[in-house]
Amino acid sequence: MSLQDPFDPRSQLHHGCSCGHHASQADHDLAAEEQLNQRVIQSTVMRALFPKDAERRRFLSAVGVQTAWAAIASVIPFASLEAMAQERGSLEKTDLKIGFIPITCASPLIMAEPLGFYRKEGLNVSVMKTAGWALIRDKVLNKEYDASHMLAPMPLAMSMGLGSTAQETNVMTIQNVNGQAIVLANKHKTNRDPKNWKGFKFAIPFEYSIHNLLLRYYLAEHGLDPDRDVQLRVVPPPEMVANLRAGNIDGFLGPDPINQRVVYDEIGFIHILSREIWNGHPCCSFAIPNTFIRENPNTFAALYRAILKSAAMARDPKNRPIMAEVLSPAKYLNQPRAVLEQVLTGRFADGLGNVRNEPGRVDYDPFPWYSMAYWILSQLKRWGYVKGEVRYKDIAERVYLLTDARKHMAALDMNPPKENSRKFKVMGKEFDPARADAYVDSFAIRRT
């Protein structure tokens, strides 16, 4: 890579800093951090020696600040204390295995490997390509994976013991928002009205997926009961194209680049992008067992920094073409670069004879809003996956690590939102997280 390549971390060393006195902004930030550490240590020692403010002020006034520090430094090893404060906590575990499904949702955690973000944090990460979501879940439960790419609802389901043994699993970041679509086989080009889809067979990647919940929502809004009027089949994303080609399914709500690959292979078309159902919806997350966090707090923090840096890189539209090149090989997504470019840039053929320009087709905003968890939980209740009372606030705050995300994002100047939740609209209907149960009760088609 060239030093001017925006994906080369070394390129950051050639732009100077905001004050003009350091070779890079990173050096500037390090110097500021060292000065802060020094002030904290000196203040702490002074307060320990003179607990009362009046005594401390009299001493400093009598001998002067410089003389006071010189006298104290002669008996207290400030340099050693500062070095200890500047040194980040040693990593409890450096060799990590992180699972992913070969879809563009996983871009941040994948890109962190070739870009060196893991290595920069002292981590030796193996990104493990995995066939399906049930396997991802099982490998995390069995501690074969330290952390993993997961569908946004999966950590909620795992923490609640839905579909598996209960294991506290946390969402560190949202890997991507939007980036999904409803795709239909070419034979349905003249049958675009969902009201006519009774008897259709649709694929979804997993029961505890945003795909399942969005497809159910979309069908129900058009008067179809997703449990009675159509068939929903769980099909791993890598197998969706083959099943559509073979006629085993009429369509699917699936992840990119699978949707675009269907158009590329001329076997189907994009009926609607998921952002047209809910713009800004979460799809996938970066998740980690709570036990790992407790046992490896420094490694957890290092992993957080690496993932957030990668998310920031992925959010920048100018980096999308090179992302397509890096992600294309077999060890990652195993897709033609042209397919990935269409997905990542948002300029794509829809299979209906149109070239669409949708820059927001996919985004990589990492902030894990609690309101995202509230909506997911509301739909799990709506469709009978959860019975009885749902403690929305308790579950959301237990699973989604919003506070940690805000702290680490702020440290990286990523400007996290100040709010924890927000209202939004799904197919024109407002969701207020403060009234989640009323929202569930407002639907005519539901299982509760």
KEDO-179836 format. One line per field, with one value per residue (C-alpha): residue number from 0; chain; x, y, z. Coordinates in pm, 1 decimal, always signed. Each point is the difference from the previous one (the first is absolute). Example, Ala and Ser with C-alpha at 12.3 -4.5 7.8 and 13.67 -1.06 7.14 Angstrom:
doke <- (0; 1)
zalum <- (A; A)
u <- (+1230.0; +137.0)
v <- (-450.0; +344.0)
w <- (+780.0; -66.0)
//
This chain:
doke <- (0; 1; 2; 3; 4; 5; 6; 7; 8; 9; 10; 11; 12; 13; 14; 15; 16; 17; 18; 19; 20; 21; 22; 23; 24; 25; 26; 27; 28; 29; 30; 31; 32; 33; 34; 35; 36; 37; 38; 39; 40; 41; 42; 43; 44; 45; 46; 47; 48; 49; 50; 51; 52; 53; 54; 55; 56; 57; 58; 59; 60; 61; 62; 63; 64; 65; 66; 67; 68; 69; 70; 71; 72; 73; 74; 75; 76; 77; 78; 79; 80; 81; 82; 83; 84; 85; 86; 87; 88; 89; 90; 91; 92; 93; 94; 95; 96; 97; 98; 99; 100; 101; 102; 103; 104; 105; 106; 107; 108; 109; 110; 111; 112; 113; 114; 115; 116; 117; 118; 119; 120; 121; 122; 123; 124; 125; 126; 127; 128; 129; 130; 131; 132; 133; 134; 135; 136; 137; 138; 139; 140; 141; 142; 143; 144; 145; 146; 147; 148; 149; 150; 151; 152; 153; 154; 155; 156; 157; 158; 159; 160; 161; 162; 163; 164; 165; 166; 167; 168; 169; 170; 171; 172; 173; 174; 175; 176; 177; 178; 179; 180; 181; 182; 183; 184; 185; 186; 187; 188; 189; 190; 191; 192; 193; 194; 195; 196; 197; 198; 199; 200; 201; 202; 203; 204; 205; 206; 207; 208; 209; 210; 211; 212; 213; 214; 215; 216; 217; 218; 219; 220; 221; 222; 223; 224; 225; 226; 227; 228; 229; 230; 231; 232; 233; 234; 235; 236; 237; 238; 239; 240; 241; 242; 243; 244; 245; 246; 247; 248; 249; 250; 251; 252; 253; 254; 255; 256; 257; 258; 259; 260; 261; 262; 263; 264; 265; 266; 267; 268; 269; 270; 271; 272; 273; 274; 275; 276; 277; 278; 279; 280; 281; 282; 283; 284; 285; 286; 287; 288; 289; 290; 291; 292; 293; 294; 295; 296; 297; 298; 299; 300; 301; 302; 303; 304; 305; 306; 307; 308; 309; 310; 311; 312; 313; 314; 315; 316; 317; 318; 319; 320; 321; 322; 323; 324; 325; 326; 327; 328; 329; 330; 331; 332; 333; 334; 335; 336; 337; 338; 339; 340; 341; 342; 343; 344; 345; 346; 347; 348; 349; 350; 351; 352; 353; 354; 355; 356; 357; 358; 359; 360; 361; 362; 363; 364; 365; 366; 367; 368; 369; 370; 371; 372; 373; 374; 375; 376; 377; 378; 379; 380; 381; 382; 383; 384; 385; 386; 387; 388; 389; 390; 391; 392; 393; 394; 395; 396; 397; 398; 399; 400; 401; 402; 403; 404; 405; 406; 407; 408; 409; 410; 411; 412; 413; 414; 415; 416; 417; 418; 419; 420; 421; 422; 423; 424; 425; 426; 427; 428; 429; 430; 431; 432; 433; 434; 435; 436; 437; 438; 439; 440; 441; 442; 443; 444; 445; 446; 447)
zalum <- (A; A; A; A; A; A; A; A; A; A; A; A; A; A; A; A; A; A; A; A; A; A; A; A; A; A; A; A; A; A; A; A; A; A; A; A; A; A; A; A; A; A; A; A; A; A; A; A; A; A; A; A; A; A; A; A; A; A; A; A; A; A; A; A; A; A; A; A; A; A; A; A; A; A; A; A; A; A; A; A; A; A; A; A; A; A; A; A; A; A; A; A; A; A; A; A; A; A; A; A; A; A; A; A; A; A; A; A; A; A; A; A; A; A; A; A; A; A; A; A; A; A; A; A; A; A; A; A; A; A; A; A; A; A; A; A; A; A; A; A; A; A; A; A; A; A; A; A; A; A; A; A; A; A; A; A; A; A; A; A; A; A; A; A; A; A; A; A; A; A; A; A; A; A; A; A; A; A; A; A; A; A; A; A; A; A; A; A; A; A; A; A; A; A; A; A; A; A; A; A; A; A; A; A; A; A; A; A; A; A; A; A; A; A; A; A; A; A; A; A; A; A; A; A; A; A; A; A; A; A; A; A; A; A; A; A; A; A; A; A; A; A; A; A; A; A; A; A; A; A; A; A; A; A; A; A; A; A; A; A; A; A; A; A; A; A; A; A; A; A; A; A; A; A; A; A; A; A; A; A; A; A; A; A; A; A; A; A; A; A; A; A; A; A; A; A; A; A; A; A; A; A; A; A; A; A; A; A; A; A; A; A; A; A; A; A; A; A; A; A; A; A; A; A; A; A; A; A; A; A; A; A; A; A; A; A; A; A; A; A; A; A; A; A; A; A; A; A; A; A; A; A; A; A; A; A; A; A; A; A; A; A; A; A; A; A; A; A; A; A; A; A; A; A; A; A; A; A; A; A; A; A; A; A; A; A; A; A; A; A; A; A; A; A; A; A; A; A; A; A; A; A; A; A; A; A; A; A; A; A; A; A; A; A; A; A; A; A; A; A; A; A; A; A; A; A; A; A; A; A; A; A; A; A; A; A; A; A; A; A; A; A; A; A; A; A; A; A)
u <- (+0.0; +104.9; +55.4; -279.8; -243.2; -287.6; -10.5; +366.4; +24.1; +350.5; -152.5; -118.0; +364.3; +41.0; -267.3; +143.9; -214.5; -241.1; +260.8; +275.5; +265.0; -25.5; +58.4; -355.6; -327.9; +71.8; +325.4; -187.9; -264.0; +268.5; +180.5; -325.9; -74.8; +347.0; -45.2; -338.2; +145.8; +274.9; -245.1; -224.3; +290.5; +143.7; -337.5; -69.7; +332.4; -37.3; -348.8; +128.8; +278.7; -224.7; -360.7; -131.5; -29.1; +115.2; +318.8; +79.3; -44.9; +217.6; +280.9; -3.4; -18.4; +293.1; +250.4; -131.9; -137.1; +330.7; +186.8; -286.4; +4.4; +379.3; -6.9; -274.7; +162.6; +319.2; -182.0; -284.2; +84.6; -232.6; +156.3; -74.3; -353.9; -61.1; +134.3; -233.0; -296.0; +81.2; +28.4; -331.2; -100.5; +173.7; -216.4; -131.6; -43.5; +157.4; -94.7; -366.7; -239.6; -283.7; -277.9; -168.7; -250.2; +124.6; -228.8; +68.2; -151.0; +325.5; +219.2; +132.4; +115.4; +147.8; +172.3; +166.3; +217.4; +164.9; +13.2; +202.2; -239.1; +7.4; +379.9; +35.6; -189.3; +229.4; -255.3; +60.3; -346.7; -112.0; -322.7; -187.6; -228.9; -308.3; -286.3; -308.6; -140.7; -87.0; +362.1; +120.3; -220.7; +115.2; +368.0; -38.4; -193.1; +271.1; +276.0; +151.8; -37.8; +98.7; -229.6; -202.1; -199.8; -363.8; -341.8; -122.7; -275.6; +229.5; +171.6; -342.2; -134.0; +310.3; -6.9; -367.6; +44.0; -213.8; +88.0; +307.6; +146.0; -2.5; +338.0; +53.1; +119.6; +68.2; -23.6; +315.8; -88.6; -253.2; +196.9; -230.9; -331.1; -219.6; +171.8; -279.9; -272.3; -303.1; +92.7; -235.9; +54.6; -28.8; -329.3; -163.5; +93.7; -366.2; -114.8; +134.2; -305.6; +60.4; -373.7; +37.8; +279.0; -208.1; +168.5; +344.8; +308.0; +245.4; +346.9; +132.7; +353.0; -101.9; -304.1; +166.9; +86.6; -107.5; -82.5; -268.3; -146.6; +3.1; -147.2; -276.3; -70.5; -10.8; -230.9; -233.2; -26.6; -131.1; -255.0; +188.3; +50.5; +365.2; -72.4; -306.5; +0.9; +363.4; +282.6; +311.9; +304.0; +335.1; +275.0; +363.1; +87.3; +262.8; -270.6; -274.2; +103.3; +11.9; -342.4; -152.1; +158.1; -134.6; -351.2; -9.4; -103.9; -182.0; +216.2; +172.3; +78.7; +374.3; +328.7; +226.9; +183.0; -233.0; -277.9; +222.9; +146.5; -351.0; -21.7; +356.2; -89.5; -325.5; -223.6; -193.0; -57.2; +2.3; -361.4; +74.0; +299.8; -34.2; +69.1; -333.0; -165.4; +202.7; +278.0; +281.6; -100.3; +271.2; +94.6; +308.4; +200.2; +339.8; -71.6; +198.1; -79.5; -28.5; +237.2; +273.6; -42.0; +27.8; +304.1; +182.6; -83.0; +315.8; -32.6; -365.9; +95.9; +266.9; -248.3; -250.8; +250.6; +92.1; -361.5; -97.4; +295.8; -101.6; -362.3; +114.4; +198.2; -295.3; -240.9; +194.4; -151.2; +333.3; +131.8; -278.1; +161.1; +319.8; -206.0; -155.2; +348.6; +123.7; -313.7; -37.0; +244.1; -114.9; +132.7; -240.2; -323.4; +88.2; -198.6; +75.3; +132.6; -271.8; -269.2; +158.6; +53.6; -368.4; -98.3; +255.3; -28.4; -379.3; +3.5; -147.3; -211.5; -326.6; -79.5; -303.7; +188.2; +88.9; +329.8; -71.7; +208.8; -55.5; +307.2; -170.6; -48.4; +239.5; +175.9; +231.8; -120.3; +123.8; -214.4; -223.9; -314.7; -213.3; -305.9; +124.0; -14.9; -344.3; -140.1; +153.3; -144.4; -340.7; -6.0; +120.3; -296.9; -235.9; +77.4; -0.1; +374.4; -26.1; -289.9; -131.9; +149.6; +309.0; +233.7; +116.0; +222.0; +171.2; +72.8; +113.5; +235.8; +134.4; +75.9; +80.9; +325.3; -101.5; +199.4; +320.5; -60.6; -49.1; +317.9; +220.2; -154.2; +61.5; +363.7; +38.2; -175.7; -291.5; -264.6; -247.4; -361.4; -91.5; -336.0; -44.7; -323.7; -195.1; -331.3; -8.4; -244.7; -45.3; -210.8; -131.5; -106.1; +181.5; +167.7; +35.5; +225.2; -177.5; -325.9; +127.0; -285.3; -263.6; +178.3; -26.0; -368.7; -73.7; +53.5; -296.5; +221.0; +200.8; +40.4; -37.8)
v <- (+0.0; +358.5; +223.4; +217.7; -288.8; +99.6; -358.5; -4.2; +97.0; +133.7; +276.6; +163.5; +74.7; +255.6; +255.0; +177.6; +95.1; +272.1; +196.8; -30.2; -121.4; -373.4; -228.3; -133.6; +44.3; -332.5; +143.9; +311.6; -208.9; -212.5; +310.0; +139.8; -331.9; -5.6; +352.9; -92.4; -310.3; +210.8; +253.2; -273.0; -175.3; +320.4; +114.3; -340.1; -8.3; +358.2; -71.5; -313.1; +195.7; +294.6; -125.1; +338.1; +267.1; +276.8; -187.3; -69.8; +360.8; +126.3; -239.3; +98.7; +367.5; -27.0; -183.1; +54.2; -257.1; -86.6; -45.8; -207.5; -237.1; -29.1; -90.5; -257.8; -145.0; -66.2; -264.6; -108.6; -158.5; +208.7; -123.0; -361.0; +81.6; +194.3; -284.4; -240.1; +232.0; +45.7; -370.7; -152.9; -301.3; -311.4; -221.3; -310.0; -180.6; +89.7; -289.7; +33.1; -176.4; +210.6; -152.7; +156.9; -83.9; +99.9; +300.5; +373.2; +50.0; -140.3; +255.8; +183.0; -311.3; -146.4; +320.1; +42.6; -301.4; +111.1; +361.8; -102.3; +146.1; -318.4; -21.8; +364.5; -84.5; -295.8; -258.2; -302.1; -54.4; -282.3; +90.2; -325.9; -33.7; -192.9; -161.5; +104.3; +182.2; -305.7; -109.8; +347.2; -12.5; -349.7; +83.4; +301.8; -203.6; -267.8; +264.8; -95.8; +365.2; +281.4; +250.0; +1.7; +164.9; -55.4; +104.8; +288.5; -208.0; -297.2; +132.1; +93.4; -347.4; -172.4; +206.7; -85.1; -368.9; +13.5; -286.6; -99.8; -28.8; +341.3; +175.0; +367.4; +140.8; +367.2; +223.7; +209.6; +176.6; -11.6; -129.7; +151.2; +173.3; -62.3; -218.7; -255.1; -46.6; -201.9; -194.0; -193.8; -248.1; +137.5; -182.5; +244.1; +320.5; +60.1; -94.0; +280.1; +44.2; -184.4; -57.0; -257.3; -192.3; -255.9; -339.0; +148.2; -164.1; +250.0; -58.8; +178.5; -48.4; -79.1; +18.2; +253.2; +239.2; +347.8; -159.4; -219.5; +289.4; +248.1; -251.0; -89.0; +369.0; +71.2; -292.1; +78.3; +364.4; -132.8; -224.2; -331.1; -213.1; -110.2; -321.5; -103.4; +161.8; -62.6; -237.3; +134.5; -225.0; +44.4; -9.2; +104.5; +307.8; -178.8; -247.8; +250.1; +59.7; -371.8; -56.2; +283.5; -131.2; -349.9; +130.9; -119.6; +347.8; +293.3; +259.4; +104.0; +287.8; -38.6; +178.0; +160.8; -89.0; -300.7; +227.8; +157.8; -335.2; -114.5; +293.6; -61.2; -361.7; +113.6; -231.6; +261.2; +366.2; +237.7; +66.3; +245.2; +100.1; -52.4; +371.7; +63.8; -192.7; +151.5; +239.4; -41.8; -342.9; -212.8; -317.8; -156.7; +62.6; -75.1; -213.8; -151.8; -225.7; +185.8; -249.1; +104.4; +364.0; -80.5; -224.0; +213.1; +368.6; +137.3; -228.1; +100.7; +370.2; -62.2; -192.3; +281.7; +256.0; -211.8; -58.7; +364.8; +118.7; -239.2; +115.0; +361.4; -98.4; -190.2; +292.5; +228.1; -27.0; +64.3; -325.5; -219.0; -91.4; -118.4; -189.1; -191.3; -93.8; -109.4; -200.0; -173.5; -295.2; -350.2; +18.0; +284.9; +44.3; -193.6; +229.2; +189.8; +345.7; +147.6; -147.9; +141.8; +342.9; +25.0; -84.4; +219.1; +308.5; -23.5; +30.4; -325.0; -183.2; -120.9; -277.2; +190.5; +198.3; +288.3; +131.2; +144.9; +239.2; -60.3; +116.1; -110.3; -356.7; -107.2; +189.4; -91.1; +210.5; -194.2; +163.3; -259.5; +201.1; -148.0; +79.8; -252.5; -270.9; +120.1; -37.6; -345.2; -111.1; +142.2; -210.1; -313.1; +49.3; +75.9; -329.3; -215.6; -58.7; +158.9; -75.2; +223.5; +324.1; +134.4; +207.2; +216.9; +238.3; -266.2; -225.8; +277.4; +151.5; -339.9; -113.5; +313.9; +155.2; +354.3; +158.9; -177.6; +86.6; +366.9; +7.8; -164.6; +195.6; +327.4; -98.8; -46.8; +330.9; -183.5; +232.5; -250.5; +116.0; +141.2; -178.0; -368.8; -52.0; +169.6; -27.2; -117.5; -114.9; -344.2; +13.1; +338.2; -111.3; +162.3; -215.0; +160.0; -216.8; +136.4; -158.0; -331.5; -215.7; +238.1; -23.3; -380.0; +13.6; +238.7; -265.7; -196.1; -292.3; -136.5; -312.9; +157.6)
w <- (+0.0; -65.4; +299.6; -137.9; -9.0; +234.2; +125.3; +105.5; +367.9; -70.9; -213.0; +322.1; +87.3; -278.3; +77.6; +308.1; +297.5; +104.9; +197.4; -260.1; +247.1; -60.1; -298.4; +16.1; +181.3; +171.7; +143.8; +109.6; +178.2; +166.9; +130.5; +135.7; +167.2; +160.7; +135.1; +142.6; +165.3; +154.7; +141.1; +141.1; +172.5; +146.4; +124.5; +155.3; +184.3; +125.1; +134.9; +172.1; +172.1; +91.5; +27.3; +111.7; -268.7; +236.0; +96.5; -364.5; -102.3; +290.8; -93.0; -367.8; +89.9; +243.0; -220.9; -352.1; -244.5; -168.2; +329.2; +136.6; -295.1; +9.0; +368.6; -43.4; -312.9; +197.9; +202.9; -233.2; -339.0; -218.9; -322.6; +81.7; +107.6; -320.7; -211.4; +175.5; -54.4; -369.6; -63.0; -100.2; +197.8; -124.0; -218.4; +174.5; -332.3; -332.6; -229.0; -90.9; -234.2; -139.4; -209.7; -299.7; -272.5; -349.8; -52.1; -21.1; +347.1; +140.3; -178.2; +310.3; +185.2; -320.0; -113.4; +339.4; -85.8; -329.8; +120.2; +305.1; +258.8; +205.9; -14.9; +103.6; +319.4; +69.8; -110.1; -219.9; -147.1; -227.0; -180.3; -47.0; -301.0; +111.1; -193.9; +197.3; +300.4; +206.5; -31.1; +99.4; +309.4; +96.5; -41.4; +225.6; +257.3; -9.5; +32.2; -334.5; -101.3; +234.6; -171.5; -316.6; -270.4; +104.0; -117.4; +218.5; +168.0; +74.8; +316.3; +138.8; -75.3; +139.3; +318.6; +48.3; -82.7; -314.6; -233.0; +200.2; +346.1; +164.3; -9.3; +71.9; -331.9; -60.6; -306.1; -19.9; -323.9; -277.6; -298.6; -261.4; -53.5; -305.9; -262.4; -52.4; -262.1; -99.1; -311.4; -226.6; -282.4; -352.8; -57.3; +244.6; -184.5; -80.6; +350.7; +216.5; +225.4; +330.0; +37.3; -279.7; +168.9; +187.4; -22.7; -69.8; +151.7; +146.3; +140.3; +307.4; +136.6; +360.0; +225.6; +228.9; -281.7; -98.6; -337.6; +153.1; +198.0; -290.2; -245.1; +245.9; +53.1; -374.3; -77.0; +288.7; -106.3; -332.3; +167.6; -7.7; +309.0; -20.9; +192.0; -201.4; -343.1; -99.9; +90.5; +166.3; -29.1; +171.9; -264.1; +65.0; -209.4; -215.2; -110.9; -86.9; -360.8; -81.2; +157.9; -201.6; -319.9; +69.3; +60.8; +360.8; +110.5; -159.0; +168.4; +319.6; +225.0; +16.0; +52.5; -252.6; -213.2; -43.9; -127.1; -263.5; -98.6; -97.8; -242.6; -122.7; -78.7; -166.2; +202.8; +197.5; +80.7; +295.0; +94.8; +281.1; +211.4; +374.4; +57.2; -173.3; +283.4; +285.5; -88.8; +250.8; +125.8; +159.9; -179.1; +148.8; +312.6; +147.5; +303.2; +282.4; +298.0; +327.0; +161.6; -245.0; +99.8; +371.1; -44.8; -260.1; +57.3; -166.8; -301.2; -22.1; -9.7; -264.6; -214.3; +37.5; -126.8; -300.6; -104.3; +39.5; -206.6; -273.7; +15.6; -40.0; -309.1; -146.5; +51.9; -234.3; -351.2; -167.2; +143.2; -136.0; -338.7; +165.6; +258.0; -288.9; -121.1; +342.7; +86.8; -336.4; +43.2; +93.6; +355.2; +71.5; -202.7; -315.4; -228.4; -321.9; +69.9; -224.3; +224.6; +315.2; -154.5; -89.1; +356.6; +177.4; -222.6; -33.3; -378.7; -123.1; -254.7; +152.9; -248.9; -127.2; -259.4; +230.7; +131.7; +341.9; +204.7; +373.1; +198.7; +322.4; -117.0; +275.3; +276.6; +285.1; +291.4; +307.1; +270.0; +174.6; +74.0; +276.3; -213.1; -257.9; +266.6; +111.4; -353.5; -44.9; +333.5; -92.4; -315.6; +177.0; +232.5; -288.4; -172.0; +310.8; +38.2; +345.8; +231.9; +274.7; +123.8; -175.2; +214.8; -290.3; +192.8; +209.6; -297.8; -232.4; +254.5; +99.7; -356.2; -201.0; +127.3; -83.9; +283.1; -104.7; -364.4; +84.5; +211.6; -261.8; -288.1; +184.3; +60.9; -376.5; -82.0; -159.2; +152.1; +147.0; +48.7; +339.9; +6.0; +81.8; -191.2; -275.6; -177.6; -361.5; -263.4; -151.9; -316.9; +109.0; +348.4; +291.5; +260.9; +340.6; +220.1; +307.9; -123.1; -140.0; +132.4; -137.1; -333.8; +6.2; +91.0; -288.0; -268.0; -131.6; -107.8; +290.3; +212.8; +346.4)
//
